[in-house]
Amino acid sequence: MPDQAARGLSRLTMRQIHLLATIDDASSLKGAAARIGMSQPRATKCLQEIEEAAEQQLFVRTNRGLTPTPAGSCAIRHAKVMISQIRSFREELRHIADGAWARLRVGTIMGAVPLVTEAVLVFTERFPSVSIEILEDTSGELLRQLDRGDLDLVIGRSSVSATPELYDTFAFHDELLSVVANPAHPLVGRKRVQLADFSDSRWIVYTARMPMRLSLEQEYREADLPFPRALVETRSAFTTMSLVQSSPNYVALLSNDVANVFASLGVARTLAFRLRSKNQAYELITRTRTPLPPAASEFIRLLTLR
């Protein structure tokens, strides 16, 4: 970046950065101005100043609002991270003033929840003054929140992102998959279950293009069987188990770690079905070139000591 552009960007105010981030949420300059209490003429001038500082066009003006250019998408992402870091800074100062150490924000996919739970138990014993927020969702949604600076780290898979270069990753745990069912399911107790045996069952699956869903689809392709159309799709482990527990007709594909938890509680049984495909390993994912708070570094150390 030319020195002149670097100097221009360094002079941007938080008001301008806030406007930049809000334009993305509001999809229009008028809506963004209203949200942050700025007049539209002032907002127009602010946006011009931002683009002059960046020495690039950040938005394409259309009748339906503003569409970010590639440079604009980059600017929005950094603006949201800066705002999130300021918010985190403010909250951490409040925690320090209250006698606490820090706050940790962890995102995890469903399959890794048991691993995260074990790490949280050890972490909270060693650092009782740290507040922890745990968010469970798909890798795609968790990475979007990581991009915005709303999470410190994610346990998931970076392969679902179109911009994996934005992350530092460390594969730390291979995921094995199991099929679970209600204890009264007719396939429970069989010594060997084939894919065709599920023809009378209804699958509970993750939404399309998620790694676990792709693994199941691959199983059907390799078996030369049509993938079922009548599915129940959910991201929620609780919904999955509630359905499995409520009806002997449902089967669900889960990580071994999650399946073992539900089997130990007696709400489900693992079927004797072995998948041919191997799922992608869990990754620890953080934003590249972004310093980690001490709480996150300690949590990562505990998680990878397994």
Backbone bond lengths (Angstrom), bond angles and torsions (degrees), N, CA, C in turn:
res aa  C-N    CA-C-N  psi(-1)  N-CA   C-N-CA  omega(-1)  CA-C   N-CA-C  phi
1 M - - - 1.463 - - 1.527 109.29 -
2 P 1.332 117.90 131.97 1.466 119.96 177.97 1.518 111.56 -58.21
3 D 1.355 115.36 149.84 1.467 119.96 -178.13 1.518 111.78 -58.13
4 Q 1.344 116.27 -35.73 1.460 119.54 -178.04 1.528 110.87 -63.87
5 A 1.357 116.57 -43.40 1.461 119.87 178.68 1.524 110.86 -65.65
6 A 1.335 116.90 -39.92 1.466 120.40 179.02 1.522 110.58 -61.35
7 R 1.330 116.14 -42.31 1.472 119.22 178.43 1.520 110.67 -65.39
8 G 1.336 116.84 -38.98 1.458 120.14 179.59 1.517 111.88 -63.56
9 L 1.322 116.95 -44.24 1.459 120.68 179.97 1.526 111.48 -65.78
10 S 1.323 117.19 -34.36 1.463 120.29 -179.53 1.520 112.03 -67.47
11 R 1.338 116.90 -17.59 1.471 119.93 -179.57 1.529 112.81 -95.11
12 L 1.330 117.10 1.01 1.464 118.57 178.02 1.526 110.44 -63.56
13 T 1.309 115.90 141.24 1.460 121.05 179.53 1.525 110.20 -90.70
14 M 1.321 117.22 162.55 1.456 121.00 176.18 1.522 110.90 -63.06
15 R 1.322 115.88 -30.26 1.472 119.64 176.99 1.528 110.38 -62.72
16 Q 1.319 116.57 -42.04 1.457 120.56 178.82 1.537 110.85 -68.71
17 I 1.317 116.58 -40.79 1.460 120.36 178.66 1.524 110.35 -64.21
18 H 1.328 116.58 -40.42 1.464 121.04 178.01 1.528 110.49 -62.89
19 L 1.319 117.05 -40.77 1.465 120.60 177.80 1.521 110.50 -62.27
20 L 1.319 116.34 -44.09 1.457 121.40 -179.03 1.526 111.10 -58.92
21 A 1.317 116.75 -45.41 1.465 120.55 179.82 1.522 111.65 -67.94
22 T 1.325 116.68 -36.04 1.458 120.70 -175.90 1.522 111.73 -74.76
23 I 1.327 118.09 -28.09 1.457 120.58 177.07 1.522 110.03 -57.98
24 D 1.320 116.46 -39.92 1.465 119.97 -179.57 1.520 111.01 -64.39
25 D 1.328 117.22 -39.58 1.464 120.30 -179.43 1.526 111.78 -72.76
26 A 1.330 116.90 -36.26 1.459 121.05 -175.61 1.525 113.22 -90.03
27 S 1.340 117.26 -19.26 1.470 124.11 179.94 1.527 113.65 65.37
28 S 1.312 116.82 8.70 1.467 119.91 176.07 1.516 108.93 -154.91
29 L 1.323 115.58 153.09 1.462 120.08 178.93 1.520 111.05 -68.66
30 K 1.324 115.92 -37.91 1.462 120.23 -179.86 1.531 110.27 -63.25
31 G 1.342 115.95 -45.72 1.458 119.58 -179.82 1.518 111.85 -65.46
32 A 1.332 117.04 -39.61 1.467 120.93 179.47 1.523 110.46 -64.97
33 A 1.330 116.51 -42.67 1.463 120.71 179.83 1.524 111.04 -60.94
34 A 1.338 115.48 -41.54 1.465 119.63 -179.56 1.533 110.84 -65.11
35 R 1.322 116.63 -38.05 1.472 120.38 -177.23 1.524 112.42 -66.58
36 I 1.331 117.03 -34.27 1.466 118.48 -176.82 1.525 112.21 -103.38
37 G 1.352 116.51 8.97 1.454 119.96 176.09 1.512 114.16 71.21
38 M 1.327 116.81 40.14 1.457 122.11 -179.64 1.528 109.14 -120.85
39 S 1.311 117.09 142.66 1.459 119.41 177.55 1.527 109.25 -68.51
40 Q 1.334 116.14 154.10 1.462 118.75 -178.70 1.530 112.42 -65.88
41 P 1.355 119.01 -40.17 1.482 117.51 176.05 1.521 112.24 -60.12
42 R 1.332 117.00 -40.05 1.460 119.89 178.78 1.530 110.61 -65.85
43 A 1.358 116.13 -39.85 1.465 120.65 178.90 1.528 110.45 -63.49
44 T 1.324 116.94 -40.81 1.464 121.17 178.33 1.525 110.37 -61.08
45 K 1.332 116.20 -43.33 1.473 120.74 179.54 1.530 110.29 -66.30
46 C 1.344 116.98 -40.22 1.460 121.09 179.26 1.528 111.09 -61.46
47 L 1.318 115.77 -43.37 1.458 119.37 -179.21 1.525 110.83 -65.81
48 Q 1.326 116.81 -38.84 1.463 120.34 176.04 1.525 110.82 -60.99
49 E 1.335 115.66 -41.25 1.463 119.86 179.62 1.527 111.44 -65.77
50 I 1.339 116.30 -37.08 1.466 119.91 178.78 1.527 110.19 -65.37
51 E 1.321 116.87 -44.38 1.460 120.73 -179.30 1.530 111.26 -67.84
52 E 1.306 116.39 -35.75 1.470 119.25 176.01 1.523 110.79 -65.31
53 A 1.338 116.09 -39.28 1.465 119.78 179.03 1.528 111.01 -66.74
54 A 1.347 116.24 -38.63 1.468 120.73 -179.53 1.520 112.16 -78.47
55 E 1.332 116.32 -17.25 1.468 122.62 -176.82 1.522 111.72 57.07
56 Q 1.339 115.32 32.79 1.468 121.44 176.74 1.519 108.60 -150.19
57 Q 1.338 115.08 153.74 1.456 119.60 173.91 1.524 107.75 -77.97
58 L 1.320 116.01 126.49 1.453 121.27 -176.68 1.518 113.07 -99.63
59 F 1.325 117.23 -23.51 1.458 121.05 -178.02 1.514 110.71 -138.67
60 V 1.332 115.17 148.30 1.460 121.88 171.56 1.525 106.68 -101.20
61 R 1.336 116.41 125.25 1.463 121.04 -178.81 1.513 109.65 -85.26
62 T 1.334 116.17 126.05 1.463 121.47 176.70 1.525 108.73 -131.30
63 N 1.345 115.77 174.39 1.468 119.86 178.80 1.528 111.52 -66.35
64 R 1.335 116.09 -20.77 1.461 119.26 -177.40 1.526 112.80 -98.98
65 G 1.327 116.02 6.38 1.455 118.69 177.64 1.513 112.08 127.11
66 L 1.326 116.31 -150.65 1.456 122.68 -177.14 1.526 110.43 -110.75
67 T 1.328 115.31 131.57 1.464 121.31 175.98 1.519 108.01 -113.26
68 P 1.335 118.57 124.04 1.466 119.46 -177.49 1.527 112.21 -69.54
69 T 1.315 115.99 140.37 1.456 122.23 169.06 1.523 107.99 -77.85
70 P 1.341 119.74 173.11 1.468 119.08 174.46 1.526 112.58 -54.11
71 A 1.335 116.65 -40.10 1.465 119.84 176.72 1.525 110.73 -65.72
72 G 1.337 115.92 -36.03 1.462 120.15 178.50 1.514 112.32 -66.23
73 S 1.344 116.95 -41.08 1.468 120.66 177.31 1.522 110.78 -61.72
74 C 1.325 115.94 -39.83 1.464 120.83 176.91 1.526 110.25 -63.14
75 A 1.335 116.45 -44.99 1.467 121.04 -178.99 1.527 111.38 -63.49
76 I 1.342 116.33 -40.99 1.461 120.77 179.59 1.524 110.69 -63.07
77 R 1.335 115.88 -44.52 1.461 119.98 -179.31 1.518 110.90 -59.69
78 H 1.329 117.24 -45.65 1.461 119.95 -179.66 1.527 111.39 -68.70
79 A 1.321 116.72 -36.00 1.465 119.61 178.38 1.522 110.77 -62.42
80 K 1.331 116.17 -43.12 1.464 119.65 -179.19 1.529 111.32 -67.57
81 V 1.319 116.77 -37.00 1.459 119.65 176.86 1.518 110.28 -64.18
82 M 1.341 117.26 -43.24 1.462 120.05 -179.94 1.527 111.48 -62.31
83 I 1.332 116.42 -41.96 1.459 119.95 179.20 1.521 110.43 -65.13
84 S 1.339 115.97 -42.06 1.463 119.57 178.76 1.527 111.37 -64.12
85 Q 1.333 116.84 -38.57 1.464 119.74 179.52 1.522 111.68 -67.03
86 I 1.333 116.74 -37.30 1.465 119.96 175.64 1.528 109.70 -63.28
87 R 1.345 116.32 -42.72 1.463 120.40 178.73 1.528 110.54 -63.54
88 S 1.339 115.76 -42.97 1.467 119.81 178.84 1.525 110.88 -64.32
89 F 1.344 116.46 -39.39 1.462 121.72 177.72 1.521 110.29 -60.16
90 R 1.332 115.81 -44.79 1.458 120.36 -179.97 1.531 110.98 -63.66
91 E 1.342 116.32 -43.67 1.464 119.93 -179.31 1.523 111.43 -66.76
92 E 1.336 116.60 -38.68 1.455 119.22 -179.83 1.527 111.00 -66.92
93 L 1.328 116.75 -37.69 1.464 119.80 175.52 1.521 110.90 -62.13
94 R 1.337 115.49 -38.80 1.463 119.41 178.59 1.528 110.56 -64.97
95 H 1.353 115.79 -41.59 1.458 119.06 178.46 1.530 111.20 -63.01
96 I 1.335 115.64 -40.75 1.461 119.69 179.13 1.525 110.30 -63.78
97 A 1.342 115.86 -41.93 1.467 120.28 178.97 1.524 111.32 -63.31
98 D 1.353 115.61 -30.67 1.464 120.25 179.67 1.523 112.31 -85.52
99 G 1.328 116.45 1.25 1.456 120.19 179.98 1.510 114.04 91.06
100 A 1.343 117.96 5.95 1.462 121.89 178.97 1.520 109.31 -93.70
101 W 1.359 115.06 166.08 1.461 118.44 -176.93 1.512 111.63 -90.83
102 A 1.322 117.83 -50.98 1.454 119.45 -172.75 1.515 110.06 -168.67
103 R 1.336 114.04 -177.12 1.458 121.64 175.96 1.518 107.59 -132.67
104 L 1.318 116.74 135.99 1.453 122.77 -177.82 1.514 109.31 -118.31
105 R 1.351 116.33 133.83 1.461 121.51 -178.79 1.532 108.55 -121.36
106 V 1.332 115.43 113.72 1.465 121.61 -173.85 1.522 109.90 -118.83
107 G 1.320 116.30 131.50 1.458 121.53 172.84 1.512 109.61 -107.09
108 T 1.334 116.95 139.38 1.459 119.78 -178.78 1.515 111.18 -143.64
109 I 1.326 116.31 144.49 1.452 120.30 171.14 1.525 108.70 -78.18
110 M 1.324 115.91 162.86 1.465 120.49 -173.37 1.528 112.42 -57.39
111 G 1.327 117.51 -45.18 1.454 120.56 -174.42 1.511 114.19 -61.68
112 A 1.336 116.77 -26.97 1.461 120.82 -177.28 1.522 113.09 -91.49
113 V 1.333 118.20 -0.04 1.468 120.78 -176.91 1.531 112.58 -55.95
114 P 1.347 119.95 -44.77 1.475 117.98 178.85 1.527 113.02 -60.31
115 L 1.331 118.11 -37.13 1.460 120.87 177.99 1.525 110.62 -66.34
116 V 1.331 115.63 -42.38 1.463 120.32 179.06 1.526 110.08 -64.43
117 T 1.324 116.25 -39.95 1.464 120.60 179.50 1.525 111.00 -59.13
118 E 1.340 116.78 -45.96 1.463 120.32 179.33 1.525 110.79 -60.40
119 A 1.336 116.45 -43.41 1.461 120.21 -179.37 1.527 110.93 -66.30
120 V 1.328 117.25 -38.94 1.469 121.16 179.99 1.526 110.63 -63.29
121 L 1.332 117.32 -41.55 1.464 120.42 -179.29 1.526 111.42 -60.04
122 V 1.334 116.28 -44.47 1.465 120.26 179.03 1.524 110.47 -69.05
123 F 1.342 115.56 -42.68 1.464 120.97 -176.66 1.524 111.43 -62.01
124 T 1.335 117.26 -45.72 1.467 120.00 -177.12 1.523 111.99 -68.80
125 E 1.340 116.98 -27.54 1.466 118.95 175.08 1.525 110.94 -69.19
126 R 1.329 116.54 -37.97 1.458 120.01 -177.37 1.523 112.21 -82.30
127 F 1.334 116.41 -30.94 1.463 120.60 -176.97 1.530 109.26 -130.11
128 P 1.332 117.46 71.48 1.471 120.64 -173.95 1.521 114.43 -66.16
129 S 1.330 118.79 -15.79 1.466 120.00 -177.95 1.524 113.13 -89.27
130 V 1.343 117.78 -2.59 1.465 120.70 -178.14 1.529 109.96 -88.42
131 S 1.312 116.07 130.60 1.467 121.58 173.37 1.531 108.75 -86.66
132 I 1.333 116.40 136.27 1.463 121.17 -177.97 1.523 109.74 -123.07
133 E 1.326 115.25 130.62 1.465 121.68 172.22 1.526 107.67 -112.52
134 I 1.336 116.99 125.81 1.459 121.82 -179.91 1.521 108.51 -117.61
135 L 1.322 115.62 125.77 1.459 121.61 -179.91 1.515 108.78 -117.59
136 E 1.326 117.37 125.43 1.464 122.05 177.07 1.522 109.43 -103.98
137 D 1.331 116.57 128.09 1.465 120.79 178.39 1.523 108.06 -165.61
138 T 1.319 116.36 -171.76 1.460 120.24 176.33 1.524 109.78 -76.21
139 S 1.327 116.19 160.38 1.469 120.32 178.87 1.527 110.85 -58.06
140 G 1.333 116.58 -41.87 1.458 119.73 -178.24 1.509 112.84 -59.01
141 E 1.332 116.37 -47.20 1.465 120.31 -179.06 1.528 110.59 -69.41
142 L 1.316 117.53 -39.11 1.462 120.13 179.45 1.523 111.18 -64.24
143 L 1.334 117.70 -38.84 1.465 120.37 178.86 1.520 111.30 -67.42
144 R 1.322 117.00 -34.11 1.476 119.31 176.05 1.533 109.73 -63.48
145 Q 1.314 117.26 -39.42 1.466 119.89 178.42 1.522 111.37 -71.61
146 L 1.327 116.58 -34.09 1.465 120.21 174.70 1.530 110.00 -64.15
147 D 1.341 117.04 -40.79 1.465 121.39 178.06 1.528 111.17 -58.83
148 R 1.336 116.07 -37.98 1.465 120.49 -177.75 1.526 111.90 -80.21
149 G 1.317 117.01 -6.27 1.461 119.99 -177.86 1.506 113.52 82.62
150 D 1.358 117.17 14.33 1.459 120.30 -179.07 1.527 112.79 -85.52
151 L 1.344 116.82 -8.61 1.460 121.75 175.77 1.525 108.47 -130.72
152 D 1.322 116.48 149.75 1.463 120.91 176.88 1.520 111.47 -86.04
153 L 1.321 116.06 -35.05 1.464 120.25 179.97 1.518 109.02 -156.24
154 V 1.330 114.95 159.78 1.459 121.68 -179.05 1.515 109.33 -131.24
155 I 1.320 116.46 137.95 1.457 121.72 167.88 1.511 105.89 -105.00
156 G 1.313 115.70 107.71 1.453 120.92 -175.43 1.510 110.35 -170.76
157 R 1.346 115.64 -141.11 1.460 120.96 -179.10 1.520 109.87 -138.38
158 S 1.320 115.11 123.71 1.462 120.38 -178.65 1.519 112.30 -77.23
159 S 1.328 118.03 -12.72 1.464 121.16 -176.53 1.522 112.79 -65.10
160 V 1.341 117.76 -18.80 1.466 119.75 -179.76 1.526 111.66 -79.16
161 S 1.323 117.64 -9.81 1.464 121.41 -177.08 1.525 111.19 -88.73
162 A 1.334 115.68 146.03 1.459 120.89 174.82 1.522 111.31 -80.69
163 T 1.344 116.75 -10.71 1.477 121.06 -178.65 1.527 110.07 -130.10
164 P 1.344 118.37 62.83 1.466 119.98 -177.74 1.524 113.30 -64.20
165 E 1.335 117.58 -16.63 1.457 120.08 179.48 1.527 112.36 -68.51
166 L 1.316 117.39 -10.70 1.459 120.42 179.37 1.529 112.45 -78.44
167 Y 1.349 117.38 -6.59 1.458 119.92 -170.31 1.526 112.53 -123.40
168 D 1.334 114.47 149.97 1.451 122.15 164.50 1.525 106.44 -97.28
169 T 1.329 117.20 129.77 1.464 120.60 -175.04 1.526 111.01 -128.41
170 F 1.322 114.35 152.87 1.457 121.05 176.12 1.521 107.90 -145.35
171 A 1.345 116.55 111.93 1.460 121.18 177.81 1.530 108.85 -75.56
172 F 1.339 116.85 122.62 1.463 118.70 -171.62 1.520 114.62 -129.50
173 H 1.347 118.93 -7.20 1.465 118.87 -177.54 1.527 109.27 -156.59
174 D 1.342 116.26 121.82 1.468 120.53 176.48 1.522 109.76 -74.06
175 E 1.329 115.48 136.23 1.464 119.63 179.05 1.525 110.08 -98.81
176 L 1.322 115.99 123.03 1.455 122.17 171.26 1.519 107.86 -103.08
177 L 1.328 117.37 148.21 1.459 121.79 -173.93 1.521 111.28 -114.27
178 S 1.325 114.96 147.11 1.458 121.90 177.77 1.523 109.29 -134.17
179 V 1.323 115.18 154.75 1.464 120.85 172.63 1.522 107.91 -103.55
180 V 1.324 116.36 128.10 1.459 121.14 179.98 1.515 110.08 -117.00
181 A 1.322 115.07 157.54 1.462 121.21 -179.19 1.521 109.22 -151.37
182 N 1.314 114.83 168.23 1.456 121.60 173.44 1.535 109.25 -59.12
183 P 1.336 118.53 143.62 1.471 119.85 179.32 1.532 113.80 -55.63
184 A 1.342 117.23 -21.68 1.468 120.57 179.93 1.527 112.69 -93.43
185 H 1.311 118.46 4.64 1.467 120.76 -179.87 1.530 109.61 -62.38
186 P 1.336 118.32 139.56 1.479 120.19 -176.80 1.525 115.15 -62.02
187 L 1.334 117.99 -19.02 1.465 120.07 -179.73 1.530 113.32 -88.40
188 V 1.322 116.96 -8.84 1.466 120.48 177.97 1.525 109.51 -64.89
189 G 1.311 116.51 131.04 1.460 121.02 178.52 1.511 114.06 96.58
190 R 1.328 117.48 -14.65 1.465 118.95 176.37 1.524 109.72 -67.04
191 K 1.323 115.80 143.50 1.454 119.53 -179.62 1.517 112.68 -73.91
192 R 1.323 116.64 -26.52 1.458 120.54 179.39 1.514 109.43 -149.03
193 V 1.314 115.87 130.65 1.462 122.09 -179.59 1.524 108.99 -118.38
194 Q 1.336 116.33 132.25 1.455 122.14 176.88 1.527 109.57 -101.08
195 L 1.329 116.18 160.16 1.465 120.37 -178.87 1.523 111.41 -60.35
196 A 1.327 116.84 -37.65 1.468 120.17 -179.35 1.527 112.05 -64.22
197 D 1.336 117.25 -20.78 1.464 120.36 -179.62 1.528 112.73 -68.75
198 F 1.333 116.84 -13.88 1.465 120.42 -179.23 1.534 112.55 -87.83
199 S 1.312 117.84 9.52 1.471 120.62 -174.30 1.521 113.13 -60.91
200 D 1.343 117.05 -29.44 1.469 120.33 179.79 1.523 112.98 -96.34
201 S 1.315 116.64 3.92 1.470 120.55 179.88 1.516 110.21 -102.64
202 R 1.315 115.56 160.34 1.472 120.50 176.27 1.528 108.56 -109.86
203 W 1.341 115.68 125.99 1.458 121.55 -177.98 1.530 111.52 -80.23
204 I 1.311 115.58 137.07 1.465 122.34 166.37 1.521 105.91 -103.30
205 V 1.323 116.56 120.11 1.462 120.29 -171.63 1.527 110.65 -134.05
206 Y 1.330 113.79 162.91 1.459 120.57 171.04 1.524 109.26 -70.51
207 T 1.314 116.28 164.45 1.455 120.77 178.24 1.525 110.68 -66.24
208 A 1.337 115.64 162.98 1.462 121.72 -174.51 1.528 112.05 -57.70
209 R 1.321 114.67 148.22 1.466 125.47 175.47 1.528 113.70 72.81
210 M 1.316 117.89 4.60 1.453 120.30 173.36 1.535 108.39 -82.44
211 P 1.351 118.22 145.54 1.472 120.90 -174.10 1.526 114.89 -52.76
212 M 1.341 117.39 -42.99 1.457 119.01 -178.77 1.528 111.35 -66.13
213 R 1.310 116.19 -38.92 1.472 121.21 176.88 1.529 109.93 -64.72
214 L 1.320 117.31 -41.99 1.457 121.31 179.71 1.524 111.12 -62.96
215 S 1.322 116.98 -35.98 1.461 120.44 178.24 1.524 111.11 -63.41
216 L 1.328 116.73 -42.07 1.466 120.28 179.30 1.526 110.68 -67.25
217 E 1.319 116.59 -41.71 1.460 120.01 178.15 1.532 110.48 -61.01
218 Q 1.328 116.62 -38.66 1.459 120.73 178.40 1.526 111.09 -64.49
219 E 1.337 117.14 -38.18 1.459 120.39 177.53 1.522 110.75 -58.69
220 Y 1.325 116.55 -43.74 1.468 120.49 -179.49 1.525 110.98 -67.22
221 R 1.333 116.88 -39.02 1.474 118.96 178.46 1.523 110.65 -63.42
222 E 1.330 117.24 -45.45 1.457 120.58 -177.81 1.524 111.95 -67.23
223 A 1.332 116.33 -27.09 1.464 120.51 177.34 1.522 111.66 -87.08
224 D 1.339 116.35 -0.46 1.471 122.22 -178.63 1.524 111.42 57.10
225 L 1.337 114.43 42.01 1.462 121.16 177.58 1.523 109.48 -118.91
226 P 1.334 118.23 145.79 1.471 119.60 177.63 1.523 111.07 -69.68
227 F 1.326 115.28 138.67 1.467 118.57 178.87 1.528 108.77 -72.23
228 P 1.334 118.58 135.05 1.473 120.68 -177.29 1.526 112.27 -58.50
229 R 1.309 116.22 143.67 1.467 121.40 177.99 1.523 111.69 -95.76
230 A 1.322 116.35 -33.26 1.474 120.03 -177.76 1.525 108.83 -85.59
231 L 1.327 115.47 87.62 1.460 122.16 -175.67 1.526 110.65 -112.95
232 V 1.310 115.54 161.14 1.468 121.71 164.75 1.521 105.57 -112.74
233 E 1.327 116.59 118.23 1.462 121.20 -177.72 1.524 109.88 -105.54
234 T 1.315 116.26 130.91 1.464 120.23 178.28 1.524 109.74 -156.60
235 R 1.319 115.80 152.27 1.461 122.32 173.50 1.523 111.40 -97.04
236 S 1.308 116.89 -4.15 1.461 121.06 -169.46 1.521 112.22 -98.78
237 A 1.330 115.89 125.88 1.464 120.44 175.00 1.523 110.45 -67.15
238 F 1.343 116.82 -36.11 1.464 119.96 -179.64 1.525 110.47 -65.60
239 T 1.343 117.16 -43.60 1.462 120.49 177.68 1.523 110.46 -62.21
240 T 1.324 116.52 -42.61 1.462 120.87 179.11 1.520 110.96 -57.35
241 M 1.311 116.63 -50.49 1.455 120.07 -177.34 1.524 112.69 -70.41
242 S 1.327 116.59 -32.61 1.464 119.80 177.36 1.529 110.20 -63.28
243 L 1.347 116.17 -41.24 1.465 120.22 178.55 1.524 111.19 -68.81
244 V 1.329 116.92 -44.84 1.467 120.90 -179.86 1.528 110.13 -60.66
245 Q 1.314 116.16 -42.35 1.464 120.06 -178.39 1.529 111.82 -69.39
246 S 1.335 116.19 -27.69 1.467 120.35 -174.40 1.522 113.79 -84.16
247 S 1.336 117.47 -21.06 1.468 119.02 -174.64 1.522 110.86 -145.89
248 P 1.335 118.60 136.70 1.465 121.50 176.53 1.518 113.34 -76.90
249 N 1.334 117.48 1.47 1.461 120.88 -177.49 1.526 112.98 -89.53
250 Y 1.344 117.55 -17.47 1.458 120.81 -174.26 1.523 112.13 -90.00
251 V 1.338 114.89 145.38 1.457 121.90 169.86 1.524 107.08 -132.04
252 A 1.327 116.33 151.90 1.464 120.08 -177.44 1.520 110.09 -140.83
253 L 1.320 115.23 143.89 1.461 121.75 175.25 1.521 108.50 -95.43
254 L 1.336 116.64 120.71 1.454 121.99 -177.43 1.523 109.35 -134.79
255 S 1.320 115.93 163.02 1.455 119.04 171.99 1.524 108.81 -66.46
256 N 1.337 116.18 151.70 1.471 120.06 177.26 1.519 111.87 -54.50
257 D 1.341 116.31 -39.58 1.462 120.47 -176.88 1.522 111.19 -62.10
258 V 1.346 116.65 -44.07 1.464 120.75 179.39 1.525 109.94 -71.61
259 A 1.343 116.93 -42.46 1.464 120.46 -180.00 1.526 111.27 -58.69
260 N 1.324 117.09 -40.65 1.462 120.52 -179.70 1.531 112.12 -65.24
261 V 1.334 116.16 -35.50 1.469 119.76 177.90 1.521 110.18 -63.09
262 F 1.341 116.60 -48.72 1.466 119.45 -177.59 1.529 111.89 -69.85
263 A 1.330 116.68 -34.20 1.462 119.26 176.90 1.528 110.44 -65.76
264 S 1.338 117.11 -38.21 1.465 120.34 -179.98 1.525 111.77 -67.03
265 L 1.335 116.67 -25.90 1.462 121.05 177.80 1.523 112.49 -84.90
266 G 1.336 116.30 -8.22 1.456 120.53 178.11 1.511 115.02 82.36
267 V 1.336 118.41 8.29 1.469 120.30 -177.78 1.519 111.78 -90.96
268 A 1.338 118.06 -9.25 1.458 120.64 -179.54 1.522 108.88 -155.25
269 R 1.336 115.04 162.05 1.453 121.97 175.14 1.526 108.83 -125.88
270 T 1.318 115.81 144.89 1.459 121.19 177.14 1.522 109.12 -85.69
271 L 1.326 116.44 130.79 1.458 121.35 -179.24 1.531 110.59 -88.56
272 A 1.320 115.57 154.39 1.472 121.82 -177.50 1.530 110.21 -82.54
273 F 1.326 114.60 61.29 1.467 121.08 178.43 1.520 107.99 -122.24
274 R 1.309 116.47 126.62 1.463 121.10 -178.58 1.522 109.88 -110.15
275 L 1.326 115.99 123.07 1.459 120.19 177.86 1.521 109.92 -75.70
276 R 1.317 115.03 143.64 1.464 119.63 177.58 1.524 111.00 -78.58
277 S 1.319 115.82 -36.82 1.471 120.18 -175.57 1.524 110.70 -82.98
278 K 1.323 114.95 151.47 1.455 122.09 177.07 1.517 108.98 -106.84
279 N 1.314 116.21 130.67 1.451 119.87 -178.21 1.529 110.89 -78.38
280 Q 1.338 115.59 161.60 1.456 120.49 178.83 1.534 110.39 -67.03
281 A 1.323 115.13 148.22 1.462 120.34 179.33 1.528 110.72 -69.37
282 Y 1.334 115.48 154.02 1.459 119.37 172.03 1.530 108.99 -70.07
283 E 1.314 115.05 143.64 1.458 120.35 177.64 1.521 110.41 -120.71
284 L 1.315 115.65 144.89 1.466 121.78 164.24 1.521 106.34 -85.85
285 I 1.305 117.12 124.00 1.462 121.33 -173.61 1.522 109.70 -124.88
286 T 1.325 115.52 127.55 1.465 121.82 174.57 1.516 108.59 -132.96
287 R 1.327 116.18 163.73 1.469 119.77 177.90 1.518 109.58 -72.57
288 T 1.320 116.21 133.95 1.454 120.08 -179.33 1.525 110.59 -66.50
289 R 1.318 115.58 146.08 1.464 123.57 178.46 1.539 112.53 56.67
290 T 1.319 116.04 29.36 1.465 120.69 177.26 1.524 109.08 -120.58
291 P 1.326 118.74 116.24 1.473 120.65 -179.34 1.517 111.25 -60.21
292 L 1.312 116.43 137.39 1.454 121.53 178.81 1.523 110.51 -87.02
293 P 1.325 117.71 140.76 1.468 119.14 172.43 1.522 109.19 -65.88
294 P 1.332 118.10 153.61 1.473 120.65 -178.55 1.523 113.32 -53.65
295 A 1.327 116.95 -37.68 1.466 119.75 -178.97 1.522 110.98 -61.72
296 A 1.334 117.86 -40.20 1.456 121.28 -179.87 1.515 111.16 -67.04
297 S 1.321 117.25 -41.93 1.463 120.67 179.04 1.522 111.27 -61.59
298 E 1.325 117.01 -41.45 1.461 120.66 179.10 1.533 110.91 -66.55
299 F 1.324 116.78 -40.73 1.462 120.42 -179.92 1.525 110.62 -64.29
300 I 1.320 116.83 -42.84 1.466 120.83 178.38 1.517 110.77 -61.42
301 R 1.324 116.85 -41.69 1.461 120.33 179.50 1.524 110.62 -60.56
302 L 1.326 117.61 -43.66 1.453 120.90 179.80 1.525 111.90 -67.18
303 L 1.316 116.11 -38.82 1.462 119.95 -177.99 1.525 111.51 -66.61
304 T 1.318 116.68 -34.73 1.468 120.20 -175.69 1.532 112.66 -92.47
305 L 1.336 117.01 1.95 1.467 119.93 175.44 1.510 112.42 -78.97
306 R 1.321 117.55 -9.52 1.463 121.61 -177.73 1.523 111.72 -56.53
